[in-house]
Amino acid sequence: MPVVGFDIEGTVDEPSETRIISAALVYTDGTTSNWLIDPGVPIPPDATAIHGITDEMVRSAGRPPREALAELGTAIAKVIADGTPLVAFCAQYDVTALHTELARHGLPAVDWDRAVIIDPSILHKEVEPRWYDGGQLGDLCRYYEVDLTTAHDAASDARAAVDMAVSLAARHERIARMRPDVLHQEQVTWYAEQKRGLQAYFDRQGRNETVSLEWPLETRRRR
């Protein structure tokens, strides 16, 4: 079954506030589409420490955000229209960030209601509910024997997400047997259940944090 891996890197962790600086779509025929974007705002040093993208890099080689985001949005819309599943690790970040950025630049919205998305981070928590050995992409790549060439490189992360989904499905027949559209709907439920558990933990700790239960698109701001 053909799928398309999707990943973005941004300026901050909050998807409704981040500016996209790098994005990639990885196709099962081996082709890859990459975007390096000059967000027009400084990239925080802690973000650069994660993905290695500097202000100098985007100023010298990055494209104007409206132009690049229009291309990215169009490419994603075509994938969805073709009925091809998107695979993204922690997809809520990528989907919400792109949705927000397209609106910020006055570009057409992607119809996420029609999308079929496979998120290995949700699948892993569902099939391994007692997992305590780290939930980052690199942690799970080691467990699923997936080669992560360069962590936090958009193309590398997108490719790893696809490979992880394949490896996970090979180990868990329950996942492998689901149609992609059914799996998408199951993930909506599983994500909410998983995040309710996290919210309960925060509440017990007295932490004034609200966890979003929405997936893949977060529409309400958290406090």
GIZI-V496531 format. One record per residue. N is the residue number from 1. RES is the residue in one letter. SS is DSSP state (hx for helix, st for strand, lp for the rest). PHI is phi in whole degrees, 0 to 359 (none if undefined). Layout:
n:res:ss:phi
N:RES:SS:PHI
N:RES:SS:PHI
//
This chain:
n:res:ss:phi
1:M:lp:none
2:P:lp:290
3:V:st:221
4:V:st:231
5:G:st:282
6:F:st:222
7:D:st:206
8:I:st:229
9:E:st:239
10:G:st:228
11:T:lp:276
12:V:lp:219
13:D:lp:284
14:E:lp:284
15:P:lp:295
16:S:lp:279
17:E:lp:242
18:T:lp:291
19:R:lp:250
20:I:st:287
21:I:st:242
22:S:st:208
23:A:st:210
24:A:st:210
25:L:st:240
26:V:st:243
27:Y:st:261
28:T:lp:288
29:D:lp:276
30:G:lp:98
31:T:lp:279
32:T:st:223
33:S:st:249
34:N:st:238
35:W:st:226
36:L:st:247
37:I:st:236
38:D:st:274
39:P:lp:287
40:G:lp:82
41:V:lp:228
42:P:lp:298
43:I:lp:274
44:P:lp:301
45:P:hx:303
46:D:hx:291
47:A:hx:289
48:T:hx:300
49:A:hx:297
50:I:hx:275
51:H:hx:255
52:G:lp:79
53:I:lp:268
54:T:lp:253
55:D:hx:302
56:E:hx:297
57:M:hx:296
58:V:hx:286
59:R:hx:291
60:S:hx:273
61:A:hx:233
62:G:lp:283
63:R:st:263
64:P:st:302
65:P:hx:300
66:R:hx:297
67:E:hx:295
68:A:hx:291
69:L:hx:293
70:A:hx:299
71:E:hx:296
72:L:hx:298
73:G:hx:299
74:T:hx:295
75:A:hx:295
76:I:hx:295
77:A:hx:300
78:K:hx:293
79:V:hx:302
80:I:hx:295
81:A:hx:298
82:D:lp:284
83:G:lp:78
84:T:lp:274
85:P:st:294
86:L:st:266
87:V:st:245
88:A:lp:214
89:F:lp:277
90:C:lp:57
91:A:hx:298
92:Q:hx:303
93:Y:hx:296
94:D:hx:297
95:V:hx:294
96:T:hx:293
97:A:hx:297
98:L:hx:294
99:H:hx:304
100:T:hx:292
101:E:hx:294
102:L:hx:298
103:A:hx:294
104:R:hx:300
105:H:lp:259
106:G:lp:66
107:L:lp:259
108:P:lp:301
109:A:lp:284
110:V:lp:279
111:D:lp:276
112:W:hx:293
113:D:hx:296
114:R:hx:266
115:A:lp:285
116:V:lp:246
117:I:st:236
118:I:st:245
119:D:lp:241
120:P:hx:300
121:S:hx:293
122:I:hx:288
123:L:hx:300
124:H:hx:298
125:K:hx:297
126:E:hx:289
127:V:hx:272
128:E:lp:231
129:P:lp:295
130:R:lp:257
131:W:lp:285
132:Y:lp:228
133:D:lp:258
134:G:lp:97
135:G:lp:245
136:Q:lp:285
137:L:hx:305
138:G:hx:298
139:D:hx:300
140:L:hx:283
141:C:hx:298
142:R:hx:297
143:Y:hx:294
144:Y:lp:267
145:E:lp:57
146:V:lp:251
147:D:lp:278
148:L:lp:256
149:T:lp:298
150:T:lp:219
151:A:lp:299
152:H:lp:69
153:D:lp:268
154:A:hx:303
155:A:hx:294
156:S:hx:296
157:D:hx:294
158:A:hx:296
159:R:hx:294
160:A:hx:295
161:A:hx:298
162:V:hx:297
163:D:hx:297
164:M:hx:293
165:A:hx:299
166:V:hx:295
167:S:hx:295
168:L:hx:297
169:A:hx:296
170:A:hx:294
171:R:hx:270
172:H:lp:228
173:E:hx:299
174:R:hx:303
175:I:hx:286
176:A:hx:299
177:R:lp:276
178:M:lp:282
179:R:lp:296
180:P:hx:305
181:D:hx:292
182:V:hx:292
183:L:hx:299
184:H:hx:303
185:Q:hx:295
186:E:hx:298
187:Q:hx:295
188:V:hx:303
189:T:hx:290
190:W:hx:299
191:Y:hx:300
192:A:hx:299
193:E:hx:296
194:Q:hx:297
195:K:hx:285
196:R:hx:297
197:G:hx:297
198:L:hx:294
199:Q:hx:298
200:A:hx:298
201:Y:hx:296
202:F:hx:301
203:D:hx:297
204:R:hx:296
205:Q:lp:278
206:G:lp:73
207:R:lp:271
208:N:lp:276
209:E:lp:231
210:T:lp:249
211:V:lp:263
212:S:lp:288
213:L:lp:260
214:E:lp:275
215:W:lp:205
216:P:lp:275
217:L:lp:256
218:E:lp:270
219:T:lp:253
220:R:lp:250
221:R:lp:288
222:R:lp:270
223:R:lp:267
//
